[in-house]
Structures are given as structure tokens and as C-alpha cells.
Amino acid sequence: MSPHPAYTRNDPAERVVPLVLDSPHSGTEYPPDFGPVLPLEQLRQAEDSYVDELFATAPSHGATLIAARFPRAYIDPNRSILDIDTSLLDAPWPGPAQAGRKTELGIGLIWRVMDTGEAIYARKLSVEEVKRRITQYHQPYQKAVKDALDAAHKHFGAVYHVNCHSMPALSSRISEEGPGKPRADFVLGDRDGTTCSAEFTALVAATLRGLGYDVKVNDPYKGVELVRAFSDPLSNRHSLQVEVNRRLYMHEKTRERAAGFAQLHEHIDRLVRVVAEYAAQQGSHACAHGHDHGHGHDHGHDHQHHGHDHGDDHDHDHGHDHAHHHDHGHPHKH
Ligand SMILES: [Zn+2]
């Protein structure tokens, strides 16, 4: 079977655990009908470069990894289809539209501008071409993620989803916190504790901190559509957004890998292993109780809310109990 033009999906060869990862913004295949005014080099600054590669060993730990093949500058699979910028179109949009904060910033479903402020198009887009982007790229991608989550949940009675991104080292001119602010090594987003259990956020945060990284939760990125759409912690469906700081692994201007790439790759592999073990325990637990997930572990509530309301897309925090034997001090402060 040839791969779908919108995404790749890699499944584990042997042991399977209820864990699905997805990388919606690392795609590099620019469709021929894009028609931007900006040069490719500039558009590529919007990519979450190499994120699919950084998480590529996930299937060896029993997880499924889905990655977009198309670039986010073309259409953003981490947006609701309602979040459409009708000012980009040459005719009225025939469906429902409910532009949100992202569209206001110019980075909704179809981006109007780069985060440096340059307009991506010197033309209007036709309704037909936008519909095509939705039906051929956006919807198949979201469906691939949903199908993987549904299948795991059906089988194990629980599913854990890690939505993987990378972020610029500094905030940009359209960032809610203002330009030029340095970001943490990792930012976890659970939309203020609504998309996964507090325990899961804490697990991921503690694991990363144990590896020497500084981690923030819901600040400034809380997570957007992909962690919102399919999560339901009370039904044991847990989604967490993870943002990796690009300075840890690449030169942002040239997009070349930096010296830290291999070490980060190894640390992410350890993180995924820890998360996979956790997911396996939760899943078997749920199964052992005959799919009665109504009790026991208190998923879902009781997160400390961290209050920052930046309304941006990334965040989270989990922290628990890993005997990390690898304690390399703080290998990673750049
Ligand atoms: Zn991203």
C-alpha cells in the first residue's frame, strides 16, 4: 500500500502499547498549487523541522507515530476547519466560519502571514482550492490521528497521545508574550489541565527535568486543536502537547542540525520509553477491570492551573516517579 499523500504512519512491529504520537508540522512536501509570493526558504521557517525524526524511535517502544507530509504554511492540521480567514478568499466561504484568535494573528487554518509578519500570498485564494486543502490534507491527517487513538482506546480501554512540536528559541512579534522572550527547553500543553490527567503531564515534565531540561507547562503554549479534539480524560483519552526548543537541535536560520541533535534524540527516545511503559500499565489496568474506567485513578482533574493565559498552542506538565538512573547533571543548557 502506498502511503497517503497527507501523512505517514509508522506502527510498532511487535509489542503494542496504547500510545500514539503525531508530528503535524514537520512536513516538507510543498504542493504545486500552493502559489505563495514568499520564497521557499522563508516559508520553511514555519516548519517544526526534524520533529518527526526526533520521535522516530517511538514504534520500537510500542507506539504509533503519525507525521504530516505537507507543510503547515499550506494548511495547518492543528486548527479547527472553522478557524478560516475569509479575507484571504476571492469569494464568500460557503461553510461555517468562526475565526478565532489564531486567525486574528494571521495563523489560522490557512496562514495569511509568517510570524515575522510577511504576507504569504500576493493573491486571493479560491474557495475551491481551500476546500481541496481541507479535504486532501487537513481532514485525512486529523482522521489518521483519530483512527489511531480510537483503535488503541477500543483495545486497551485507555489511550495516551503526545502531539509533538518544536518552537523557536525566542518569541516572535506575533507571540502573545511579546517579541524576544527566551523559551524554556520544553513547554508542555494540556490546555490548563483539560486534555489529559495531571498525572500524565507531571510524568512527562518530571522525566524531562530528570534529564536536565527546564520545562514549563501551559506557558506560553497551551495546546490547540489536535490535543483538544480527541481528548477526554474522564474516558481515559489523554492528549498532551510537547514543544521542543529548536535551539537544542538546530540552527534556526539555516535549519541545519546543531551539535546537540544526537543527544536530544537519545533523550527523547528515553522519554518515549517511559511514556510507553506508563501507557502500557494504564491500558492493562483498564482492561483488567473490565473496561470500567470510572474509578481508581482519578484521571483528569486536579491539575494545578497555571493560569497564564496566552492562548497559544503548546503546553503541559507531568511529573512522577521515575527512577532515572541516567543523571547527567544538566547536559543541556545552551
Ligand atoms: Zn508545531
Boltz pocket constraint, residues with backbone or C-beta under 6 A from the ligand:
constraints:
  - pocket:
      binder: B
      contacts: [[A, 25], [A, 48], [A, 164], [A, 165], [A, 166]]
      max_distance: 6.0
